Amino acid sequence: MLMSYETSRLSVDEITSDLSAAQLSRLLAAIPHILTADVVKNLPPYFHGITTEAEALLWFKRMMEESRLWMVTDSKQGHPIGFIFAFVEHTTAHIGYLLKQSHWGKGLASELLKAFINEVTHTGWRVLIGGVDRSNIASAKLLLKLGFVERIAQKDSGVVFYEYWLVEPTQ
């Protein structure tokens, strides 16, 4: 089932592969302006170097093959400003999010993820897992503030994983 929701400042809509030509064109035009070098600095290599609509299409196809993808739109301006993605294995969802750099520091990531957590409580997922690069202190603090718990990290790993249990774990 497709999931869409709104907050006071954001509209979040799940993207499907059956977009109209106009919708796909709008999305592909927006992706290079969202996935800038600073935004994707701590993300996997396939998020990097997307500067054309052709490269955006390749990224979009990969994301659609690997995960569920939501576009985040500024409700006031109507422009796409980010994405949430979830790779789901059974009842575990590995999540990620990103916002345009011009929208950082305004509390939007907190607003976005709070509402996302509320929406996914009805999906059958039991746990959300977010991986955060050790240097991305702002994202780590946000996840902790929202109730995620740090997992025991491997010493040599550059990524720390955080869990949020939607359903209490069984012993």
N, CA and C atoms as an extended XYZ file, in Angstrom:
513
Properties=species:S:1:pos:R:3:atomname:S:1:resname:S:1:resid:I:1 pbc="F F F"
N         0.836       -1.174        0.000 N   MET     1
C         0.000        0.000        0.000 CA  MET     1
C         0.887        1.245        0.000 C   MET     1
N         0.563        2.199       -0.846 N   LEU     2
C         1.333        3.431       -0.919 CA  LEU     2
C         1.081        4.290        0.310 C   LEU     2
N         2.126        4.980        0.729 N   MET     3
C         2.027        5.806        1.919 CA  MET     3
C         2.357        7.246        1.565 C   MET     3
N         1.462        8.145        1.921 N   SER     4
C         1.681        9.581        1.778 CA  SER     4
C         1.185       10.248        3.044 C   SER     4
N         1.828       11.348        3.422 N   TYR     5
C         1.397       12.078        4.605 CA  TYR     5
C         1.889       13.514        4.522 C   TYR     5
N         1.338       14.342        5.395 N   GLU     6
C         1.737       15.747        5.459 CA  GLU     6
C         2.046       16.133        6.888 C   GLU     6
N         2.959       17.081        7.019 N   THR     7
C         3.227       17.714        8.299 CA  THR     7
C         2.856       19.185        8.109 C   THR     7
N         3.147       19.999        9.082 N   SER     8
C         2.800       21.419        8.944 CA  SER     8
C         3.575       22.107        7.819 C   SER     8
N         4.775       21.576        7.487 N   ARG     9
C         5.588       22.234        6.456 CA  ARG     9
C         5.977       21.337        5.287 C   ARG     9
N         5.655       20.050        5.389 N   LEU    10
C         6.125       19.105        4.384 CA  LEU    10
C         5.002       18.234        3.844 C   LEU    10
N         5.176       17.820        2.606 N   SER    11
C         4.315       16.812        2.000 CA  SER    11
C         5.230       15.661        1.598 C   SER    11
N         4.852       14.441        1.961 N   VAL    12
C         5.686       13.267        1.707 CA  VAL    12
C         4.854       12.255        0.926 C   VAL    12
N         5.321       11.917       -0.270 N   ASP    13
C         4.570       11.030       -1.149 CA  ASP    13
C         5.449        9.898       -1.643 C   ASP    13
N         4.940        8.679       -1.484 N   GLU    14
C         5.680        7.531       -1.991 CA  GLU    14
C         5.685        7.572       -3.513 C   GLU    14
N         6.828        7.276       -4.068 N   ILE    15
C         7.007        7.302       -5.516 CA  ILE    15
C         6.871        5.883       -6.051 C   ILE    15
N         6.172        5.763       -7.161 N   THR    16
C         6.053        4.475       -7.828 CA  THR    16
C         6.716        4.561       -9.196 C   THR    16
N         6.969        3.419       -9.789 N   SER    17
C         7.628        3.405      -11.097 CA  SER    17
C         6.690        3.796      -12.230 C   SER    17
N         5.403        3.926      -11.942 N   ASP    18
C         4.454        4.280      -12.998 CA  ASP    18
C         4.113        5.777      -13.009 C   ASP    18
N         5.123        6.607      -12.786 N   LEU    19
C         4.942        8.052      -12.848 CA  LEU    19
C         4.571        8.464      -14.265 C   LEU    19
N         3.817        9.538      -14.373 N   SER    20
C         3.544       10.097      -15.702 CA  SER    20
C         4.829       10.719      -16.230 C   SER    20
N         4.881       10.991      -17.504 N   ALA    21
C         6.071       11.601      -18.116 CA  ALA    21
C         6.373       12.949      -17.459 C   ALA    21
N         5.339       13.729      -17.178 N   ALA    22
C         5.536       15.040      -16.550 CA  ALA    22
C         6.077       14.894      -15.124 C   ALA    22
N         5.542       13.926      -14.363 N   GLN    23
C         6.012       13.697      -12.994 CA  GLN    23
C         7.460       13.231      -12.989 C   GLN    23
N         7.793       12.320      -13.897 N   LEU    24
C         9.170       11.815      -13.963 CA  LEU    24
C        10.126       12.934      -14.362 C   LEU    24
N         9.737       13.749      -15.298 N   SER    25
C        10.573       14.867      -15.739 CA  SER    25
C        10.841       15.830      -14.584 C   SER    25
N         9.809       16.147      -13.821 N   ARG    26
C         9.957       17.047      -12.662 CA  ARG    26
C        10.903       16.435      -11.632 C   ARG    26
N        10.734       15.134      -11.381 N   LEU    27
C        11.579       14.441      -10.413 CA  LEU    27
C        13.031       14.424      -10.872 C   LEU    27
N        13.266       14.056      -12.119 N   LEU    28
C        14.642       13.965      -12.632 CA  LEU    28
C        15.328       15.326      -12.654 C   LEU    28
N        14.567       16.382      -12.894 N   ALA    29
C        15.137       17.732      -12.875 CA  ALA    29
C        15.526       18.138      -11.454 C   ALA    29
N        14.782       17.653      -10.461 N   ALA    30
C        15.043       18.035       -9.070 CA  ALA    30
C        16.202       17.274       -8.445 C   ALA    30
N        16.380       16.017       -8.826 N   ILE    31
C        17.369       15.153       -8.152 CA  ILE    31
C        18.770       15.756       -8.112 C   ILE    31
N        19.339       16.267       -9.219 N   PRO    32
C        20.700       16.821       -9.120 CA  PRO    32
C        20.804       18.028       -8.180 C   PRO    32
N        19.714       18.745       -7.973 N   HIS    33
C        19.723       19.907       -7.072 CA  HIS    33
C        19.575       19.491       -5.612 C   HIS    33
N        19.107       18.283       -5.393 N   ILE    34
C        18.970       17.759       -4.027 CA  ILE    34
C        20.218       16.982       -3.627 C   ILE    34
N        20.720       16.130       -4.521 N   LEU    35
C        21.865       15.260       -4.211 CA  LEU    35
C        23.192       15.967       -4.494 C   LEU    35
N        23.395       17.091       -3.832 N   THR    36
C        24.633       17.846       -3.997 CA  THR    36
C        25.748       17.203       -3.164 C   THR    36
N        26.971       17.629       -3.417 N   ALA    37
C        28.137       17.020       -2.772 CA  ALA    37
C        28.036       17.027       -1.245 C   ALA    37
N        27.645       18.153       -0.649 N   ASP    38
C        27.552       18.209        0.817 CA  ASP    38
C        26.435       17.318        1.348 C   ASP    38
N        25.332       17.229        0.630 N   VAL    39
C        24.201       16.422        1.076 CA  VAL    39
C        24.555       14.935        1.083 C   VAL    39
N        25.286       14.480        0.075 N   VAL    40
C        25.569       13.046       -0.059 CA  VAL    40
C        26.933       12.645        0.485 C   VAL    40
N        27.616       13.583        1.118 N   LYS    41
C        28.981       13.340        1.608 CA  LYS    41
C        29.106       12.045        2.401 C   LYS    41
N        28.133       11.731        3.236 N   ASN    42
C        28.206       10.557        4.109 CA  ASN    42
C        27.382        9.382        3.603 C   ASN    42
N        26.982        9.412        2.349 N   LEU    43
C        26.145        8.357        1.782 CA  LEU    43
C        26.953        7.463        0.842 C   LEU    43
N        26.404        6.304        0.483 N   PRO    44
C        27.122        5.381       -0.413 CA  PRO    44
C        27.488        6.028       -1.754 C   PRO    44
N        28.484        5.484       -2.424 N   PRO    45
C        29.003        6.073       -3.668 CA  PRO    45
C        27.959        6.313       -4.759 C   PRO    45
N        26.934        5.485       -4.857 N   TYR    46
C        25.976        5.669       -5.950 CA  TYR    46
C        25.088        6.905       -5.768 C   TYR    46
N        25.202        7.596       -4.644 N   PHE    47
C        24.510        8.874       -4.451 CA  PHE    47
C        25.357       10.051       -4.959 C   PHE    47
N        26.628        9.816       -5.228 N   HIS    48
C        27.567       10.891       -5.541 CA  HIS    48
C        27.632       11.198       -7.036 C   HIS    48
N        27.948       12.450       -7.345 N   GLY    49
C        28.236       12.865       -8.719 CA  GLY    49
C        27.038       12.886       -9.648 C   GLY    49
N        25.860       13.046       -9.128 N   ILE    50
C        24.665       13.089       -9.969 CA  ILE    50
C        24.410       14.542      -10.348 C   ILE    50
N        24.758       14.871      -11.586 N   THR    51
C        24.652       16.262      -12.036 CA  THR    51
C        23.754       16.444      -13.249 C   THR    51
N        23.333       15.339      -13.848 N   THR    52
C        22.480       15.431      -15.041 CA  THR    52
C        21.197       14.628      -14.828 C   THR    52
N        20.228       14.885      -15.685 N   GLU    53
C        18.985       14.124      -15.596 CA  GLU    53
C        19.205       12.660      -15.973 C   GLU    53
N        20.151       12.387      -16.864 N   ALA    54
C        20.456       10.994      -17.235 CA  ALA    54
C        21.021       10.247      -16.026 C   ALA    54
N        21.926       10.892      -15.288 N   GLU    55
C        22.467       10.273      -14.068 CA  GLU    55
C        21.383       10.150      -12.997 C   GLU    55
N        20.502       11.131      -12.932 N   ALA    56
C        19.389       11.086      -11.981 CA  ALA    56
C        18.478        9.903      -12.287 C   ALA    56
N        18.260        9.626      -13.566 N   LEU    57
C        17.416        8.496      -13.954 CA  LEU    57
C        18.032        7.175      -13.497 C   LEU    57
N        19.337        7.031      -13.655 N   LEU    58
C        20.011        5.808      -13.198 CA  LEU    58
C        19.885        5.653      -11.685 C   LEU    58
N        20.091        6.753      -10.950 N   TRP    59
C        19.945        6.712       -9.496 CA  TRP    59
C        18.514        6.342       -9.124 C   TRP    59
N        17.538        6.972       -9.768 N   PHE    60
C        16.130        6.713       -9.487 CA  PHE    60
C        15.789        5.246       -9.736 C   PHE    60
N        16.230        4.700      -10.849 N   LYS    61
C        15.938        3.292      -11.158 CA  LYS    61
C        16.537        2.370      -10.103 C   LYS    61
N        17.755        2.667       -9.688 N   ARG    62
C        18.395        1.837       -8.662 CA  ARG    62
C        17.622        1.910       -7.349 C   ARG    62
N        17.245        3.108       -6.951 N   MET    63
C        16.498        3.272       -5.705 CA  MET    63
C        15.167        2.527       -5.760 C   MET    63
N        14.506        2.579       -6.892 N   MET    64
C        13.212        1.909       -7.030 CA  MET    64
C        13.365        0.385       -7.002 C   MET    64
N        14.488       -0.119       -7.503 N   GLU    65
C        14.744       -1.565       -7.473 CA  GLU    65
C        15.062       -2.052       -6.066 C   GLU    65
N        15.765       -1.216       -5.293 N   GLU    66
C        16.279       -1.648       -3.992 CA  GLU    66
C        15.403       -1.286       -2.804 C   GLU    66
N        14.526       -0.314       -2.963 N   SER    67
C        13.842        0.188       -1.775 CA  SER    67
C        12.517        0.859       -2.117 C   SER    67
N        11.826        1.232       -1.063 N   ARG    68
C        10.677        2.119       -1.203 CA  ARG    68
C        11.217        3.538       -1.097 C   ARG    68
N        10.653        4.446       -1.879 N   LEU    69
C        11.186        5.804       -1.981 CA  LEU    69
C        10.054        6.809       -1.844 C   LEU    69
N        10.264        7.827       -1.002 N   TRP    70
C         9.305        8.903       -0.824 CA  TRP    70
C         9.960       10.227       -1.176 C   TRP    70
N         9.229       11.077       -1.890 N   MET    71
C         9.706       12.420       -2.183 CA  MET    71
C         9.166       13.365       -1.119 C   MET    71
N        10.033       14.223       -0.636 N   VAL    72
C         9.677       15.216        0.367 CA  VAL    72
C         9.567       16.566       -0.342 C   VAL    72
N         8.420       17.209       -0.179 N   THR    73
C         8.162       18.482       -0.843 CA  THR    73
C         7.884       19.555        0.194 C   THR    73
N         8.424       20.742       -0.043 N   ASP    74
C         8.127       21.904        0.781 CA  ASP    74
C         6.676       22.294        0.497 C   ASP    74
N         5.816       22.183        1.483 N   SER    75
C         4.380       22.431        1.277 CA  SER    75
C         4.091       23.856        0.815 C   SER    75
N         4.838       24.814        1.325 N   LYS    76
C         4.584       26.215        0.990 CA  LYS    76
C         4.983       26.527       -0.453 C   LYS    76
N         6.164       26.061       -0.863 N   GLN    77
C         6.680       26.381       -2.196 CA  GLN    77
C         6.331       25.335       -3.245 C   GLN    77
N         6.005       24.129       -2.808 N   GLY    78
C         5.646       23.068       -3.743 CA  GLY    78
C         6.824       22.447       -4.470 C   GLY    78
N         8.045       22.683       -3.981 N   HIS    79
C         9.240       22.149       -4.625 CA  HIS    79
C         9.771       20.930       -3.884 C   HIS    79
N        10.266       19.916       -4.615 N   PRO    80
C        10.905       18.768       -3.951 CA  PRO    80
C        12.165       19.220       -3.219 C   PRO    80
N        12.309       18.753       -1.975 N   ILE    81
C        13.479       19.149       -1.186 CA  ILE    81
C        14.215       17.967       -0.574 C   ILE    81
N        13.762       16.747       -0.834 N   GLY    82
C        14.470       15.616       -0.253 CA  GLY    82
C        13.773       14.297       -0.492 C   GLY    82
N        14.318       13.281        0.168 N   PHE    83
C        13.815       11.918        0.025 CA  PHE    83
C        13.911       11.167        1.347 C   PHE    83
N        13.029       10.195        1.501 N   ILE    84
C        13.170        9.151        2.515 CA  ILE    84
C        13.176        7.843        1.735 C   ILE    84
N        13.983        6.893        2.170 N   PHE    85
C        14.012        5.595        1.507 CA  PHE    85
C        14.077        4.507        2.565 C   PHE    85
N        13.504        3.359        2.227 N   ALA    86
C        13.484        2.235        3.156 CA  ALA    86
C        13.693        0.944        2.392 C   ALA    86
N        14.713        0.207        2.788 N   PHE    87
C        14.952       -1.138        2.282 CA  PHE    87
C        14.361       -2.081        3.311 C   PHE    87
N        13.332       -2.811        2.919 N   VAL    88
C        12.572       -3.620        3.867 CA  VAL    88
C        12.915       -5.095        3.714 C   VAL    88
N        13.289       -5.707        4.833 N   GLU    89
C        13.520       -7.149        4.919 CA  GLU    89
C        12.574       -7.682        5.988 C   GLU    89
N        11.561       -8.410        5.540 N   HIS    90
C        10.556       -8.968        6.451 CA  HIS    90
C         9.925       -7.858        7.278 C   HIS    90
N        10.264       -7.765        8.563 N   THR    91
C         9.661       -6.751        9.428 CA  THR    91
C        10.673       -5.686        9.861 C   THR    91
N        11.816       -5.658        9.202 N   THR    92
C        12.858       -4.672        9.502 CA  THR    92
C        13.005       -3.730        8.313 C   THR    92
N        13.012       -2.440        8.586 N   ALA    93
C        13.198       -1.440        7.534 CA  ALA    93
C        14.467       -0.652        7.816 C   ALA    93
N        15.407       -0.744        6.877 N   HIS    94
C        16.629        0.058        6.938 CA  HIS    94
C        16.300        1.381        6.251 C   HIS    94
N        16.339        2.452        7.016 N   ILE    95
C        15.872        3.734        6.483 CA  ILE    95
C        17.001        4.734        6.300 C   ILE    95
N        16.749        5.673        5.425 N   GLY    96
C        17.648        6.796        5.217 CA  GLY    96
C        16.816        7.993        4.796 C   GLY    96
N        17.388        9.143        4.965 N   TYR    97
C        16.697       10.370        4.564 CA  TYR    97
C        17.733       11.397        4.161 C   TYR    97
N        17.310       12.346        3.358 N   LEU    98
C        18.179       13.462        3.027 CA  LEU    98
C        17.327       14.649        2.632 C   LEU    98
N        17.833       15.832        2.927 N   LEU    99
C        17.181       17.081        2.576 CA  LEU    99
C        18.174       17.987        1.874 C   LEU    99
N        17.657       18.824        0.987 N   LYS   100
C        18.482       19.839        0.333 CA  LYS   100
C        19.216       20.651        1.394 C   LYS   100
N        20.448       21.002        1.110 N   GLN   101
C        21.251       21.714        2.093 CA  GLN   101
C        20.598       23.034        2.515 C   GLN   101
N        19.910       23.694        1.606 N   SER   102
C        19.263       24.969        1.938 CA  SER   102
C        18.139       24.799        2.963 C   SER   102
N        17.748       23.560        3.241 N   HIS   103
C        16.684       23.288        4.201 CA  HIS   103
C        17.201       22.676        5.504 C   HIS   103
N        18.512       22.641        5.675 N   TRP   104
C        19.105       22.141        6.902 CA  TRP   104
C        18.939       23.179        8.017 C   TRP   104
N        18.950       22.714        9.264 N   GLY   105
C        18.953       23.601       10.422 CA  GLY   105
C        17.625       24.270       10.710 C   GLY   105
N        16.542       23.777       10.137 N   LYS   106
C        15.224       24.388       10.327 CA  LYS   106
C        14.255       23.453       11.060 C   LYS   106
N        14.763       22.312       11.532 N   GLY   107
C        13.906       21.360       12.223 CA  GLY   107
C        13.087       20.476       11.297 C   GLY   107
N        13.352       20.555        9.994 N   LEU   108
C        12.569       19.779        9.035 CA  LEU   108
C        12.860       18.289        9.113 C   LEU   108
N        14.103       17.916        9.345 N   ALA   109
C        14.436       16.490        9.435 CA  ALA   109
C        13.720       15.858       10.623 C   ALA   109
N        13.678       16.560       11.738 N   SER   110
C        12.974       16.065       12.914 CA  SER   110
C        11.480       15.928       12.616 C   SER   110
N        10.905       16.939       12.015 N   GLU   111
C         9.482       16.919       11.648 CA  GLU   111
C         9.189       15.768       10.691 C   GLU   111
N        10.056       15.600        9.723 N   LEU   112
C         9.902       14.554        8.712 CA  LEU   112
C         9.940       13.162        9.336 C   LEU   112
N        10.951       12.903       10.151 N   LEU   113
C        11.108       11.565       10.731 CA  LEU   113
C        10.075       11.261       11.813 C   LEU   113
N         9.684       12.248       12.607 N   LYS   114
C         8.623       12.019       13.598 CA  LYS   114
C         7.354       11.540       12.896 C   LYS   114
N         6.980       12.228       11.835 N   ALA   115
C         5.764       11.857       11.104 CA  ALA   115
C         5.936       10.509       10.410 C   ALA   115
N         7.122       10.239        9.887 N   PHE   116
C         7.392        8.962        9.227 CA  PHE   116
C         7.214        7.814       10.219 C   PHE   116
N         7.789        7.963       11.402 N   ILE   117
C         7.666        6.928       12.437 CA  ILE   117
C         6.192        6.697       12.761 C   ILE   117
N         5.443        7.764       12.901 N   ASN   118
C         4.012        7.641       13.191 CA  ASN   118
C         3.289        6.896       12.068 C   ASN   118
N         3.624        7.186       10.828 N   GLU   119
C         2.962        6.557        9.681 CA  GLU   119
C         3.295        5.074        9.553 C   GLU   119
N         4.537        4.702        9.833 N   VAL   120
C         4.941        3.311        9.602 CA  VAL   120
C         4.534        2.367       10.728 C   VAL   120
N         3.931        2.884       11.770 N   THR   121
C         3.468        1.994       12.839 CA  THR   121
C         2.375        1.055       12.344 C   THR   121
N         1.780        1.350       11.199 N   HIS   122
C         0.688        0.533       10.658 CA  HIS   122
C         1.132       -0.361        9.493 C   HIS   122
N         2.427       -0.517        9.292 N   THR   123
C         2.931       -1.258        8.131 CA  THR   123
C         3.219       -2.729        8.420 C   THR   123
N         3.304       -3.081        9.689 N   GLY   124
C         3.737       -4.433       10.042 CA  GLY   124
C         5.234       -4.500       10.301 C   GLY   124
N         5.940       -3.390       10.051 N   TRP   125
C         7.359       -3.350       10.382 CA  TRP   125
C         7.492       -3.359       11.900 C   TRP   125
N         8.544       -4.020       12.386 N   ARG   126
C         8.779       -4.075       13.827 CA  ARG   126
C         9.891       -3.128       14.265 C   ARG   126
N        10.878       -2.946       13.390 N   VAL   127
C        12.035       -2.134       13.780 CA  VAL   127
C        12.527       -1.322       12.585 C   VAL   127
N        12.960       -0.093       12.890 N   LEU   128
C        13.615        0.764       11.909 CA  LEU   128
C        15.092        0.789       12.261 C   LEU   128
N        15.939        0.711       11.244 N   ILE   129
C        17.387        0.788       11.466 CA  ILE   129
C        17.943        1.891       10.579 C   ILE   129
N        18.684        2.782       11.195 N   GLY   130
C        19.330        3.859       10.461 CA  GLY   130
C        20.826        3.780       10.650 C   GLY   130
N        21.561        3.775        9.547 N   GLY   131
C        23.017        3.801        9.606 CA  GLY   131
C        23.503        5.223        9.415 C   GLY   131
N        24.409        5.653       10.289 N   VAL   132
C        24.899        7.026       10.246 CA  VAL   132
C        26.428        7.012       10.246 C   VAL   132
N        27.013        7.707        9.298 N   ASP   133
C        28.466        7.869        9.273 CA  ASP   133
C        28.897        8.535       10.579 C   ASP   133
N        29.993        8.053       11.154 N   ARG   134
C        30.453        8.581       12.449 CA  ARG   134
C        30.652       10.101       12.428 C   ARG   134
N        30.974       10.658       11.268 N   SER   135
C        31.212       12.101       11.199 CA  SER   135
C        29.914       12.911       11.101 C   SER   135
N        28.783       12.248       10.912 N   ASN   136
C        27.510       12.938       10.758 CA  ASN   136
C        26.825       13.067       12.128 C   ASN   136
N        27.365       13.940       12.938 N   ILE   137
C        26.920       14.099       14.318 CA  ILE   137
C        25.474       14.591       14.395 C   ILE   137
N        25.065       15.471       13.484 N   ALA   138
C        23.698       16.012       13.510 CA  ALA   138
C        22.667       14.899       13.322 C   ALA   138
N        22.905       13.989       12.386 N   SER   139
C        21.954       12.893       12.166 CA  SER   139
C        21.932       11.937       13.347 C   SER   139
N        23.093       11.659       13.912 N   ALA   140
C        23.145       10.775       15.078 CA  ALA   140
C        22.357       11.376       16.242 C   ALA   140
N        22.544       12.670       16.489 N   LYS   141
C        21.810       13.336       17.572 CA  LYS   141
C        20.309       13.326       17.311 C   LYS   141
N        19.918       13.524       16.058 N   LEU   142
C        18.499       13.523       15.719 CA  LEU   142
C        17.877       12.159       16.000 C   LEU   142
N        18.529       11.091       15.556 N   LEU   143
C        17.973        9.759       15.788 CA  LEU   143
C        17.844        9.468       17.284 C   LEU   143
N        18.851        9.830       18.057 N   LEU   144
C        18.781        9.622       19.506 CA  LEU   144
C        17.636       10.428       20.116 C   LEU   144
N        17.466       11.664       19.670 N   LYS   145
C        16.384       12.525       20.168 CA  LYS   145
C        15.014       11.920       19.874 C   LYS   145
N        14.895       11.233       18.738 N   LEU   146
C        13.617       10.645       18.348 CA  LEU   146
C        13.351        9.285       19.002 C   LEU   146
N        14.318        8.792       19.779 N   GLY   147
C        14.108        7.535       20.494 CA  GLY   147
C        14.829        6.339       19.914 C   GLY   147
N        15.646        6.544       18.906 N   PHE   148
C        16.467        5.451       18.385 CA  PHE   148
C        17.537        5.134       19.433 C   PHE   148
N        17.987        3.887       19.437 N   VAL   149
C        19.017        3.438       20.376 CA  VAL   149
C        20.219        2.971       19.571 C   VAL   149
N        21.397        3.392       20.002 N   GLU   150
C        22.617        2.994       19.297 CA  GLU   150
C        22.883        1.512       19.514 C   GLU   150
N        23.179        0.816       18.421 N   ARG   151
C        23.608       -0.580       18.500 CA  ARG   151
C        25.086       -0.604       18.831 C   ARG   151
N        25.560       -1.730       19.290 N   ILE   152
C        27.000       -1.877       19.509 CA  ILE   152
C        27.671       -1.863       18.143 C   ILE   152
N        28.566       -0.915       17.962 N   ALA   153
C        29.219       -0.734       16.666 CA  ALA   153
C        30.539       -1.492       16.608 C   ALA   153
N        30.896       -1.898       15.401 N   GLN   154
C        32.212       -2.497       15.202 CA  GLN   154
C        33.242       -1.378       15.253 C   GLN   154
N        34.358       -1.645       15.893 N   LYS   155
C        35.363       -0.608       16.080 CA  LYS   155
C        35.891       -0.047       14.766 C   LYS   155
N        36.093       -0.883       13.769 N   ASP   156
C        36.699       -0.428       12.523 CA  ASP   156
C        35.682        0.093       11.512 C   ASP   156
N        34.404        0.104       11.875 N   SER   157
C        33.363        0.567       10.961 CA  SER   157
C        33.215        2.074       11.053 C   SER   157
N        33.022        2.709        9.909 N   GLY   158
C        32.785        4.144        9.879 CA  GLY   158
C        31.321        4.489       10.065 C   GLY   158
N        30.487        3.462       10.224 N   VAL   159
C        29.042        3.665       10.339 CA  VAL   159
C        28.548        3.150       11.685 C   VAL   159
N        27.671        3.928       12.304 N   VAL   160
C        27.018        3.528       13.543 CA  VAL   160
C        25.551        3.273       13.207 C   VAL   160
N        25.002        2.179       13.722 N   PHE   161
C        23.607        1.837       13.454 CA  PHE   161
C        22.747        2.139       14.673 C   PHE   161
N        21.557        2.646       14.390 N   TYR   162
C        20.594        2.997       15.425 CA  TYR   162
C        19.294        2.249       15.147 C   TYR   162
N        18.630        1.779       16.216 N   GLU   163
C        17.376        1.028       16.082 CA  GLU   163
C        16.241        1.781       16.748 C   GLU   163
N        15.091        1.678       16.133 N   TYR   164
C        13.860        2.198       16.731 CA  TYR   164
C        12.834        1.077       16.659 C   TYR   164
N        12.403        0.593       17.817 N   TRP   165
C        11.446       -0.510       17.851 CA  TRP   165
C        10.033        0.039       17.814 C   TRP   165
N         9.308       -0.299       16.748 N   LEU   166
C         7.902        0.076       16.618 CA  LEU   166
C         7.023       -0.858       17.447 C   LEU   166
N         7.511       -2.099       17.602 N   VAL   167
C         6.854       -3.114       18.412 CA  VAL   167
C         7.920       -3.611       19.378 C   VAL   167
N         7.588       -3.722       20.636 N   GLU   168
C         8.566       -4.150       21.633 CA  GLU   168
C         9.186       -5.482       21.233 C   GLU   168
N        10.517       -5.581       21.310 N   PRO   169
C        11.176       -6.854       20.961 CA  PRO   169
C        10.799       -7.951       21.954 C   PRO   169
N        10.666       -9.147       21.438 N   THR   170
C        10.360      -10.279       22.315 CA  THR   170
C        11.665      -10.866       22.809 C   THR   170
N        11.634      -11.380       24.008 N   GLN   171
C        12.848      -11.937       24.610 CA  GLN   171
C        13.064      -13.367       24.188 C   GLN   171
